[in-house]
């Protein structure tokens, strides 16, 4: 155990007042970053990070403190002192279902830390070299790989004590070609909860990325307007994350009566085929969160059922208290430098009954959008950059177009869905979540293909 001094005495000795809550969290992490750019390997960085944080929530005030030392006592004392002296707002926590040690499943997959650095460099450097040599039109390639393992221990004044290990692995490969006025690109994105096998055998994907970058040189820039858009599973998953997912984070609902009305239980916001759930995920995935950073056991939260809002909020213990609801296991912190916030884990759109061919066949003028280069929301509107887009004309897929930016109103987009694919994609990409300076937080998205009518398209 890292918290060798963690006991009820730890909280008594620092002057914690009766009825106040306190917690300490200690982490030790190891991260490997590998980057290939230009002619070859640009950097190889292996780093270690450790530290401790403490949080106090009570009638006299609330505070959070962190340190790169792992001695919990001084950090907890500072948080107790700050809670009183700084006059921060008092807080409350809802009762929760604490996670119990021993419930975590065993390790899964080929753990990244068991693969030697030289083997990693040979495999990943091979992708970089292959991309550069694949076509005369290729002008560059970037390969960025990251893996991290963090051992975390949490101990609270309520007597909860839990230790868990967090793993994350991401790989992003981008291939560039000279498109004249604008550089064109193709990409490969992969991720896992530490399973190195997901980055093996990607040569066909690298070849496809090269073909995309090269072919886009001759592709026309998309004409702005409204299009019917068929999104593949990875793009649909990010769409769910950036729309209903972020809207449901309960801290956004505090003091926002309009948002509370927009997601009031029982309100219809989408078609009857649309069901979306945020849940703890599955072992080996990036969004696997069986226990959150407040020690709450993870549980599934059905956000929409058949197009109707069911449970509209993802909670930590403080937001659950504010709304007199139950914590959901969504309190997540990037590391010991940050307090936990309501964050997404694995968001899943339930499969529908349509094939991709049927969805494409019902489009007179539209786009087939695959993969994602980026996405964001301000909770009112969304913007997405697909990795690849092709025109659809009269039910037939035609050539590539470039510069596609998809945007629209968050709540309006739910009503735009009129078909959902029957195959649910369950892979992981390198896409991560950012909020209040906590980035990159690992998340997962499960989704089938979606067809959305009348989506605004601009060129960028």
Secondary structure by P-SEA (a helix, b strand, c coil): cccccccaaaaaaacccccbbbbbbbbbbbbbbbbbccccccccccccccbbbbbbbccccccccccccccaaaaaaaaaaaacccccccccccccccccccccccccccccccccaaaaaaaaaaaaaaaaaccccccbbbbbbbbbbbbbbbbcccbbbbbbbbbbbbbbbbbbcccccccccccccccccccccccccaaaaaaaaaaaaaaaccccccccccccccccaaaaaaaaaaccccccccccccccaaaaaaaccccccccccbbbbbcccccccccccccccccbbbbbbbccccccccccccccaaaaaaaccccccccccccccccccccccbbbbccccccaaaaaaaccbbbbccccccccccccbbbbbbcbbbbbcccbbbbbbcbbbbbccaaaaaaaccbbbcccccccccccccccccccbbbbbbbcbbbbcccccccc
